[in-house]
Amino acid sequence: MTETIGSQAEIYSPKEVIFDSYNALQMEQQCERDFGLNVVEYSKTTAYFSPAMKEMKSAMLAGRFSAENCGGGGFHGNDLDAIELYNSLSRRICHEVPSPSEASAWLQETNKQRRIHSRRVLFFGYFIASFGYCLFFGGSATDALLSGLCGLLLGSCEQLLEQFKVNQFFRTIAAAFPMALLAYALQAVGVSHNADMVTIGALMILVPGLLFTNAMRDIIYGDTNSGINRIVQVFLIAAAICLGTGAAWTVSVSVWGSVVPT
């Protein structure tokens, strides 16, 4: 279940695995019969809790789900393939009830089946996304190429900081700052004539559009707690983008002055 939720399964998917595919009463009875435990699973958007009780002694396992566990997609995307794989594994375990060692072997097999994109594919995605967004917002072909270059820099910063488990807020600031600074530097040396278009094209990679859409969906469906959590994430990411690009703007103005577009 941890792998299922950690792969960015929606909260409804774990509930389905726990309560629908394997009836909650059957699960409790099996835990009590086989292990002498009274187990209740409770999960929410960012954490899970697994209290267990035996002979009036209780223990609890608590953990935090990280969006980076989605299989190399960063904090924007959901690894739908991984969700399907781990949901299938959960149902198989519930249905066949293997031994712990056998279940662990199944988990290792499932991990190997996950599709993990190479860094070449990831950086190509950074480039082509920046290139396309720049054209979409009215930039020229030259602007789009330079925006793709800035997107590669942004992607490099994100991938590097992700390896060190840097907080998403600070990672966004650290990625936006050098990207915007490069865009302004390219205009300062005369290579680019629309630093704003170059910057906007690359910045769209950081915009949490999917996160905002999911937040509104949760609120509309009545999942207020989940929706508010996501909305707060959106605002924090937006603030981080502003701080990063604003800092780059300030440095550019102090160094190149009027070269920076106004």
Backbone torsions as a table, in degrees:
resi	resn	phi	psi	omega
1	MET	NA	-36.3	178.4
2	THR	-61.2	-42.8	179.2
3	GLU	-64.7	-38.1	-179.0
4	THR	-61.4	-50.8	-177.6
5	ILE	-72.7	-36.8	-179.9
6	GLY	-65.1	-17.5	177.5
7	SER	-90.1	19.6	176.6
8	GLN	72.3	28.5	170.1
9	ALA	-65.2	141.6	176.1
10	GLU	-64.4	159.4	-177.2
11	ILE	-62.1	-25.2	179.7
12	TYR	-69.2	-31.0	-177.4
13	SER	-67.2	-48.5	175.7
14	PRO	-60.4	-37.4	177.8
15	LYS	-61.1	-41.0	-179.3
16	GLU	-63.4	-42.6	-179.7
17	VAL	-64.5	-43.4	-174.6
18	ILE	-75.0	-47.8	-168.6
19	PHE	-100.2	-28.7	-177.5
20	ASP	-95.1	-56.2	-176.4
21	SER	-67.4	-34.7	178.9
22	TYR	-130.8	102.1	-171.5
23	ASN	-49.4	136.4	-175.6
24	ALA	-59.2	-38.8	-179.4
25	LEU	-65.0	-41.5	178.8
26	GLN	-63.3	-40.2	-180.0
27	MET	-63.2	-45.7	-179.8
28	GLU	-63.2	-41.4	-179.6
29	GLN	-65.0	-39.9	-179.5
30	GLN	-66.6	-42.4	178.3
31	CYS	-61.9	-39.9	-180.0
32	GLU	-69.9	-39.2	-177.4
33	ARG	-71.6	-46.2	-173.3
34	ASP	-85.1	-33.8	-173.3
35	PHE	-122.8	-7.1	-178.2
36	GLY	70.4	27.6	-176.8
37	LEU	-114.8	146.1	170.8
38	ASN	-107.4	101.8	-170.6
39	VAL	-110.0	134.5	175.3
40	VAL	-129.4	124.6	179.3
41	GLU	-94.4	130.6	176.0
42	TYR	-132.1	128.6	-178.2
43	SER	-135.6	154.5	175.4
44	LYS	-142.0	-171.3	-170.9
45	THR	-58.5	-42.4	-171.5
46	THR	-117.7	2.5	-175.5
47	ALA	-153.7	164.0	174.1
48	TYR	-136.2	151.9	-179.8
49	PHE	-134.0	132.1	-178.8
50	SER	-129.0	82.0	177.3
51	PRO	-77.1	141.0	176.3
52	ALA	-134.2	144.7	-176.9
53	MET	-133.2	134.7	176.8
54	LYS	-145.5	124.9	179.8
55	GLU	52.2	46.9	177.2
56	MET	63.4	13.8	174.1
57	LYS	-110.6	128.1	-174.4
58	SER	-112.5	153.5	175.1
59	ALA	-143.3	151.3	-178.2
60	MET	-137.2	134.6	173.2
61	LEU	-107.7	121.7	-179.5
62	ALA	-123.2	141.6	179.7
63	GLY	-148.8	166.8	-178.9
64	ARG	-120.3	132.7	-178.8
65	PHE	-89.4	133.4	-178.2
66	SER	-112.2	137.3	179.7
67	ALA	-66.1	-17.8	-179.6
68	GLU	-72.5	-8.3	-179.3
69	ASN	-82.8	10.9	-173.1
70	CYS	-84.4	14.1	172.0
71	GLY	89.5	37.7	174.0
72	GLY	89.6	7.2	-177.9
73	GLY	-93.4	4.0	-177.8
74	GLY	73.3	-165.8	-175.4
75	PHE	-88.6	2.6	-175.9
76	HIS	-90.3	-35.4	-166.3
77	GLY	-110.1	165.7	174.3
78	ASN	-111.5	131.4	177.1
79	ASP	-83.6	87.0	-175.4
80	LEU	-64.2	-32.6	177.9
81	ASP	-64.3	-42.6	178.4
82	ALA	-66.7	-37.6	177.3
83	ILE	-58.7	-46.2	-179.7
84	GLU	-63.9	-41.8	-179.4
85	LEU	-62.7	-47.7	-175.7
86	TYR	-75.6	-31.3	173.7
87	ASN	-64.0	-42.1	177.5
88	SER	-63.2	-40.3	177.8
89	LEU	-62.6	-43.1	179.9
90	SER	-60.9	-43.8	-180.0
91	ARG	-66.9	-37.1	178.7
92	ARG	-64.4	-42.5	178.8
93	ILE	-64.2	-41.6	179.1
94	CYS	-65.3	-35.3	-175.7
95	HIS	-80.1	-43.8	-173.8
96	GLU	-94.7	-18.3	178.4
97	VAL	48.9	69.8	-179.3
98	PRO	-79.4	172.1	173.4
99	SER	-73.2	160.2	179.9
100	PRO	-55.5	-39.9	-179.6
101	SER	-67.4	-39.4	178.8
102	GLU	-68.4	-40.1	177.5
103	ALA	-63.6	-38.1	177.3
104	SER	-63.9	-39.1	178.0
105	ALA	-64.9	-40.3	176.8
106	TRP	-62.0	-39.8	179.5
107	LEU	-63.4	-41.9	178.6
108	GLN	-63.0	-39.3	177.4
109	GLU	-63.7	-40.9	179.4
110	THR	-66.4	-39.6	178.0
111	ASN	-59.5	-37.7	-179.9
112	LYS	-69.6	-23.8	-179.0
113	GLN	-81.1	-12.8	-179.5
114	ARG	-65.9	139.5	179.4
115	ARG	-88.5	111.7	179.1
116	ILE	-110.9	119.0	-177.8
117	HIS	-74.8	143.9	178.1
118	SER	-72.0	165.5	179.3
119	ARG	-65.6	-30.4	177.4
120	ARG	-61.8	-43.7	179.2
121	VAL	-65.8	-42.5	179.8
122	LEU	-61.3	-46.2	-178.6
123	PHE	-70.6	-31.4	173.0
124	PHE	-62.8	-38.8	177.1
125	GLY	-64.3	-41.2	176.5
126	TYR	-59.9	-43.6	-177.3
127	PHE	-67.4	-50.4	-173.9
128	ILE	-69.1	-32.8	177.6
129	ALA	-67.3	-45.9	177.9
130	SER	-62.7	-42.9	178.9
131	PHE	-58.7	-48.7	-177.4
132	GLY	-67.4	-42.0	179.6
133	TYR	-64.4	-38.1	179.2
134	CYS	-62.8	-44.1	176.3
135	LEU	-63.5	-39.6	-178.5
136	PHE	-61.9	-38.1	-177.7
137	PHE	-88.8	10.9	172.0
138	GLY	102.1	9.2	179.1
139	GLY	-77.3	159.4	177.5
140	SER	-80.5	176.1	178.5
141	ALA	-63.2	-38.6	177.5
142	THR	-64.6	-43.5	177.2
143	ASP	-59.7	-40.6	-178.7
144	ALA	-64.9	-40.9	177.8
145	LEU	-63.3	-43.8	178.8
146	LEU	-67.1	-35.2	176.5
147	SER	-65.0	-38.3	175.9
148	GLY	-62.2	-38.1	176.7
149	LEU	-63.3	-42.8	176.9
150	CYS	-64.9	-35.7	177.2
151	GLY	-63.2	-36.5	176.5
152	LEU	-64.6	-40.7	177.6
153	LEU	-64.2	-43.9	178.8
154	LEU	-60.6	-45.0	179.8
155	GLY	-63.5	-38.4	178.4
156	SER	-62.1	-43.2	178.6
157	CYS	-63.4	-43.9	-179.7
158	GLU	-62.1	-47.1	-178.2
159	GLN	-64.7	-39.7	179.6
160	LEU	-64.9	-48.1	-177.9
161	LEU	-69.6	-29.2	178.5
162	GLU	-65.5	-32.5	178.3
163	GLN	-64.7	-29.6	179.1
164	PHE	-93.1	8.0	177.3
165	LYS	58.9	38.8	178.6
166	VAL	-70.9	141.2	178.7
167	ASN	-53.4	142.4	-176.6
168	GLN	-58.1	-38.4	-179.4
169	PHE	-61.3	-50.5	-178.5
170	PHE	-72.5	-30.0	177.4
171	ARG	-65.9	-37.7	178.7
172	THR	-66.6	-42.5	177.2
173	ILE	-60.8	-47.1	-177.0
174	ALA	-66.6	-27.2	178.8
175	ALA	-83.0	-38.0	-177.6
176	ALA	-71.3	-35.2	-175.8
177	PHE	-62.9	-56.7	-178.8
178	PRO	-66.3	-31.6	178.5
179	MET	-62.8	-49.7	179.7
180	ALA	-66.6	-38.1	179.2
181	LEU	-63.0	-38.8	176.7
182	LEU	-64.5	-41.2	179.4
183	ALA	-61.5	-43.2	178.9
184	TYR	-69.6	-34.7	178.5
185	ALA	-66.4	-37.7	178.5
186	LEU	-63.5	-35.6	176.3
187	GLN	-73.5	-34.9	-178.7
188	ALA	-63.1	-34.5	-179.6
189	VAL	-91.0	2.7	175.0
190	GLY	88.6	4.5	179.5
191	VAL	-75.4	-37.4	-179.9
192	SER	-115.8	151.0	177.1
193	HIS	-118.1	-1.4	179.8
194	ASN	-138.2	73.7	-178.9
195	ALA	-62.4	-28.4	179.6
196	ASP	-65.9	-43.2	178.3
197	MET	-65.5	-40.8	179.0
198	VAL	-61.8	-42.9	-179.1
199	THR	-67.6	-45.8	-178.0
200	ILE	-61.7	-42.1	-179.5
201	GLY	-58.1	-44.5	-179.5
202	ALA	-75.8	-34.1	-178.0
203	LEU	-65.4	-26.3	-178.3
204	MET	-60.9	-22.0	176.5
205	ILE	-63.3	-33.2	-176.7
206	LEU	-86.2	-16.1	-176.4
207	VAL	-67.0	124.4	-175.9
208	PRO	-83.7	63.7	-177.9
209	GLY	-65.4	-44.9	-180.0
210	LEU	-65.2	-38.8	179.1
211	LEU	-63.4	-41.2	178.7
212	PHE	-65.9	-41.2	178.6
213	THR	-61.8	-44.0	178.5
214	ASN	-64.5	-35.8	178.3
215	ALA	-63.5	-46.1	179.6
216	MET	-65.8	-36.7	177.5
217	ARG	-62.8	-44.3	-180.0
218	ASP	-62.7	-41.9	179.7
219	ILE	-65.0	-42.4	179.7
220	ILE	-64.3	-37.9	179.8
221	TYR	-77.6	-4.9	178.9
222	GLY	93.9	2.9	177.0
223	ASP	-85.8	72.5	-171.3
224	THR	-62.5	-43.3	-177.6
225	ASN	-60.4	-48.9	179.3
226	SER	-63.7	-42.0	-179.5
227	GLY	-63.5	-41.9	179.2
228	ILE	-65.2	-41.4	177.8
229	ASN	-58.4	-44.0	-179.5
230	ARG	-68.4	-40.0	179.8
231	ILE	-62.1	-41.4	177.5
232	VAL	-61.1	-41.3	176.4
233	GLN	-59.4	-42.8	179.5
234	VAL	-60.1	-46.9	-178.8
235	PHE	-65.1	-38.3	178.6
236	LEU	-65.9	-41.6	178.3
237	ILE	-65.2	-42.0	177.9
238	ALA	-61.9	-40.7	178.2
239	ALA	-65.2	-38.3	178.9
240	ALA	-65.0	-40.0	177.3
241	ILE	-61.9	-44.4	179.0
242	CYS	-62.9	-42.2	-179.3
243	LEU	-65.0	-43.3	-179.0
244	GLY	-65.4	-49.3	-179.5
245	THR	-71.4	-34.0	177.7
246	GLY	-64.5	-40.4	177.6
247	ALA	-64.7	-39.7	177.8
248	ALA	-65.3	-39.0	177.3
249	TRP	-61.4	-45.3	-179.4
250	THR	-61.5	-44.9	178.4
251	VAL	-63.9	-41.2	-179.1
252	SER	-63.8	-42.7	179.7
253	VAL	-63.9	-40.9	-179.2
254	SER	-69.7	-28.6	-177.6
255	VAL	-92.2	-47.2	-173.8
256	TRP	-109.3	-8.7	175.5
257	GLY	61.5	-122.6	-173.3
258	SER	-70.4	-7.6	178.2
259	VAL	-64.2	-31.5	178.8
260	VAL	-71.9	130.7	-177.9
261	PRO	-63.5	145.4	178.3
262	THR	-116.8	NA	NA
